[in-house]
Amino acid sequence: MNVPFVSFEPMHKEIESEIVDKFKEVYNKNWFIQGDEVKKFEEEFAAFCDAKYCIGCGNGLDALYLILRGYDIGVGDEVIVPSNTYIATALAVSYTGAKPVFVEPDLNTCNINSDLIEKVITDKTKAIMAVHLYGQPADIDRINDIAQKYNLKVIEDSAQAHGALYKGRKTGSLGDAAGFSFYPGKNLGALGDAGAVVTNDKELADKIRAIANYGSDKKYHHIYKGTNSRLDEIQAAFLRIKLKNLGKWNEDRIRIAQKYLEGINNPKIIKPNIAGYAKCVWHLFVIRTEKRDDFVRYLNDTGVGTTIHYPIPMHMQDAYADLGYKKEDFPMAEQISDEVLSLPMWYGMKDEEVQYVINTINNWE
Ligand SMILES: *Cc1c(COP(=O)(O)O)cnc(C)c1O
């Protein structure tokens, strides 16, 4: 059997005719930027997140960048980010001119270890980026408490956690503002790049809407040195169709994850841990093993697709050589990057495919 790491086929087959009809509708309207579809998607996605405002934008990286710009964070400021995340989290900070300050993860959840945050706070610290990695919400109550004590903003990087819950509350409404990515492979994905900011802060929402549209609040009237990062009508139209199905698609990921958690019993494999406060939506199912390279070869030979999220921690990336870090500065992030491996996880995986992955893993010696 061959089980690909990811397949969009079952998801996209189900909605194909709806998508094609929608394409024709938008095409015939001849209105492609900032129209009704974007407006409706923004309302629907804000409601989905139990939040007041949503501003569509070009991608997830821009969403995070726009939030930082909205809070006037820039040169001379510091923003706390987890040492274990996708590089976009840190790049958003760098683009503003501020400095990303890394904090190690908790090895159980792979999310930021909130016990270590206070140690790195300085008088330059302006915000904490709470990444809900792999679909599991970060320990947000602790993070919000720390932020309140030091007067910092809490920005959720929700790029991997559409619909996840923290103590019953939706990601996107847990901090001051949240950035979402609709990259095709995310739990809610467009048919191309797209993203959104979600917040309950009206002032921030208005400002971000302007910054994302050339800094313009009225046509040809520019109040900020803004950028161009807007959600396309066509992508918003597609996203509206997908959003209606997101609950079902997330539940299917949970079904697969439960089977993996129950079925995988190879002692050489460490399974993911979900904190008691979290409902995880399993953007990725990430296991750990010390013999990772052998395991990858074995899975390749047996037809099980895998990917490593992420093989090089940010402080070891050439792009961040300027920060002057060296190996062993963030041992937890390094250990995770040496040991992690993501298993197939996509809507519509058949029971026998899930079972094949489990059996294959259990038979590894
Ligand atoms: C995907 C992702 C982003 C960036 O989203 P894009 O839409 O690709 O720009 C940011 N943070 C995390 C954690 C991500 O997984």
The ligand as an SDF file (V2000), in Angstrom:
LIG
                    3D

 15 15  0  0  0  0  0  0  0  0999 V2000
    2.0010   28.5050    7.6330 C   0  0  0  0  0  0  0  0  0  0  0  0
    2.4690   29.2410    8.8260 C   0  0  0  0  0  0  0  0  0  0  0  0
    2.6810   30.6290    8.8110 C   0  0  0  0  0  0  0  0  0  0  0  0
    2.6850   31.4490    7.5740 C   0  0  0  0  0  0  0  0  0  0  0  0
    1.5940   31.3550    6.7650 O   0  0  0  0  0  0  0  0  0  0  0  0
    1.7160   31.6600    5.1820 P   0  0  0  0  0  0  0  0  0  0  0  0
    0.3180   31.7590    4.7470 O   0  0  0  0  0  0  0  0  0  0  0  0
    2.4610   30.5180    4.5790 O   0  0  0  0  0  0  0  0  0  0  0  0
    2.4550   32.9460    5.0310 O   0  0  0  0  0  0  0  0  0  0  0  0
    2.9860   31.2540    9.9980 C   0  0  0  0  0  0  0  0  0  0  0  0
    3.1280   30.5680   11.1380 N   0  0  0  0  0  0  0  0  0  0  0  0
    2.9690   29.2320   11.1920 C   0  0  0  0  0  0  0  0  0  0  0  0
    3.1210   28.5230   12.5020 C   0  0  0  0  0  0  0  0  0  0  0  0
    2.6650   28.5100   10.0350 C   0  0  0  0  0  0  0  0  0  0  0  0
    2.5260   27.1960   10.0920 O   0  0  0  0  0  0  0  0  0  0  0  0
  1  2  1  0
  2  3  1  0
  2 14  2  0
  3  4  1  0
  3 10  2  0
  4  5  1  0
  5  6  1  0
  6  7  2  0
  6  8  1  0
  6  9  1  0
 10 11  1  0
 11 12  2  0
 12 13  1  0
 12 14  1  0
 14 15  1  0
M  END
$$$$
